[in-house]
Amino acid sequence: MSSTLLVILISVGVVAFFVVAMSLTLIFKGHNIKSEISENENMRERGIKCVIQETRELDNELYGSSCDVNVCGGDCSSCTTDAHRK
């Protein structure tokens, strides 16, 4: 067997393993893994915030911005830095 074919077969096997592992997580837990800070209750309980939310809080303290830090609710996917700077 050529080395190229062996590398391709190993790569396909590794990808298939991870697809099956993610599927089993979804089947047994009933939901996707909550890796986003805004979705994960444990991260929020520990006080972990996304960088954009921390930047907004610092901007409010330093510049007296009228931006409400809690508007996005920690949803980092909707955060933008430029929209909240003076």
CYANA upper distance limits for C-alpha pairs under 8 A (distance plus 0.5 A):
  1 MET  CA      5 LEU  CA      7.34
  1 MET  CA      6 LEU  CA      7.47
  2 SER  CA      6 LEU  CA      6.92
  3 SER  CA      7 VAL  CA      6.68
  4 THR  CA      8 ILE  CA      6.78
  5 LEU  CA      9 LEU  CA      6.64
  6 LEU  CA     10 ILE  CA      6.67
  7 VAL  CA     11 SER  CA      6.61
  8 ILE  CA     12 VAL  CA      6.66
  9 LEU  CA     13 GLY  CA      6.62
 10 ILE  CA     14 VAL  CA      6.67
 11 SER  CA     15 VAL  CA      6.72
 12 VAL  CA     16 ALA  CA      6.54
 13 GLY  CA     17 PHE  CA      6.63
 14 VAL  CA     18 PHE  CA      6.94
 15 VAL  CA     19 VAL  CA      6.73
 16 ALA  CA     20 VAL  CA      6.69
 17 PHE  CA     21 ALA  CA      6.64
 18 PHE  CA     22 MET  CA      6.58
 19 VAL  CA     23 SER  CA      6.62
 20 VAL  CA     24 LEU  CA      6.62
 21 ALA  CA     25 THR  CA      6.81
 22 MET  CA     26 LEU  CA      6.80
 23 SER  CA     27 ILE  CA      6.59
 24 LEU  CA     28 PHE  CA      6.47
 25 THR  CA     29 LYS  CA      6.25
 25 THR  CA     30 GLY  CA      8.13
 25 THR  CA     31 HIS  CA      8.28
 25 THR  CA     32 ASN  CA      7.84
 25 THR  CA     33 ILE  CA      8.21
 26 LEU  CA     30 GLY  CA      5.68
 26 LEU  CA     31 HIS  CA      5.69
 26 LEU  CA     32 ASN  CA      6.01
 26 LEU  CA     33 ILE  CA      8.22
 27 ILE  CA     31 HIS  CA      8.07
 34 LYS  CA     39 GLU  CA      6.35
 34 LYS  CA     40 ASN  CA      5.96
 35 SER  CA     39 GLU  CA      7.62
 35 SER  CA     40 ASN  CA      6.90
 36 GLU  CA     40 ASN  CA      6.63
 36 GLU  CA     76 CYS  CA      8.37
 37 ILE  CA     41 GLU  CA      8.43
 37 ILE  CA     43 MET  CA      6.67
 37 ILE  CA     44 ARG  CA      7.41
 37 ILE  CA     48 ILE  CA      7.89
 37 ILE  CA     49 LYS  CA      7.20
 37 ILE  CA     50 CYS  CA      7.10
 37 ILE  CA     74 GLY  CA      7.71
 37 ILE  CA     75 ASP  CA      7.98
 37 ILE  CA     76 CYS  CA      7.86
 38 SER  CA     44 ARG  CA      8.02
 38 SER  CA     73 GLY  CA      7.74
 38 SER  CA     74 GLY  CA      5.46
 38 SER  CA     75 ASP  CA      5.24
 38 SER  CA     76 CYS  CA      7.00
 39 GLU  CA     75 ASP  CA      8.26
 40 ASN  CA     44 ARG  CA      7.13
 41 GLU  CA     45 GLU  CA      6.63
 42 ASN  CA     46 ARG  CA      6.87
 43 MET  CA     47 GLY  CA      6.97
 43 MET  CA     48 ILE  CA      5.81
 43 MET  CA     49 LYS  CA      8.28
 44 ARG  CA     48 ILE  CA      5.97
 44 ARG  CA     49 LYS  CA      7.42
 49 LYS  CA     53 GLN  CA      6.86
 49 LYS  CA     54 GLU  CA      7.07
 49 LYS  CA     74 GLY  CA      7.55
 50 CYS  CA     54 GLU  CA      6.97
 50 CYS  CA     74 GLY  CA      7.54
 50 CYS  CA     76 CYS  CA      6.76
 51 VAL  CA     55 THR  CA      6.61
 52 ILE  CA     56 ARG  CA      6.71
 52 ILE  CA     76 CYS  CA      7.46
 52 ILE  CA     79 CYS  CA      6.72
 52 ILE  CA     80 THR  CA      7.43
 52 ILE  CA     81 THR  CA      6.84
 53 GLN  CA     57 GLU  CA      6.82
 53 GLN  CA     69 VAL  CA      7.26
 53 GLN  CA     74 GLY  CA      7.02
 53 GLN  CA     76 CYS  CA      8.02
 53 GLN  CA     79 CYS  CA      8.07
 54 GLU  CA     58 LEU  CA      6.73
 55 THR  CA     59 ASP  CA      6.57
 55 THR  CA     81 THR  CA      8.02
 56 ARG  CA     60 ASN  CA      6.68
 56 ARG  CA     67 CYS  CA      8.16
 56 ARG  CA     69 VAL  CA      6.55
 56 ARG  CA     81 THR  CA      8.11
 56 ARG  CA     84 HIS  CA      7.33
 56 ARG  CA     85 ARG  CA      8.49
 57 GLU  CA     61 GLU  CA      6.84
 57 GLU  CA     69 VAL  CA      6.64
 58 LEU  CA     62 LEU  CA      6.47
 59 ASP  CA     63 TYR  CA      5.98
 59 ASP  CA     64 GLY  CA      7.49
 59 ASP  CA     65 SER  CA      6.89
 59 ASP  CA     85 ARG  CA      7.46
 60 ASN  CA     64 GLY  CA      5.29
 60 ASN  CA     65 SER  CA      5.16
 60 ASN  CA     66 SER  CA      7.54
 60 ASN  CA     67 CYS  CA      7.42
 61 GLU  CA     65 SER  CA      8.13
 63 TYR  CA     86 LYS  CA      8.37
 65 SER  CA     84 HIS  CA      8.48
 65 SER  CA     85 ARG  CA      8.25
 65 SER  CA     86 LYS  CA      7.87
 67 CYS  CA     84 HIS  CA      6.98
 69 VAL  CA     73 GLY  CA      8.36
 70 ASN  CA     74 GLY  CA      7.51
 72 CYS  CA     76 CYS  CA      8.15
 72 CYS  CA     78 SER  CA      7.52
 72 CYS  CA     79 CYS  CA      7.67
 75 ASP  CA     79 CYS  CA      7.40
 80 THR  CA     84 HIS  CA      7.78
 81 THR  CA     85 ARG  CA      7.16
